Amino acid sequence: MGLLAAALLIQVVLFRRATARESGGAAAGKFIAILSLTLWAGVGVAGRAIGFI
């Protein structure tokens, strides 16, 4: 549940800030993208792992 909450928080808060800025910088955008993909992948892995617990 923690990964899902973190992924949703990142999606809502950081993506809005990153898209609202006109010159946010490539490094910040890449960091947010990698963080988001990592969290969503973790949500998927955790969802698959439920059956094994």
Secondary structure, 3 states (H helix, E strand, C coil): CHHHHHHHHHHHHHHHHHHHCCCCCHHHHHHHHHHHHHHHHHHHHHHHHHHHC
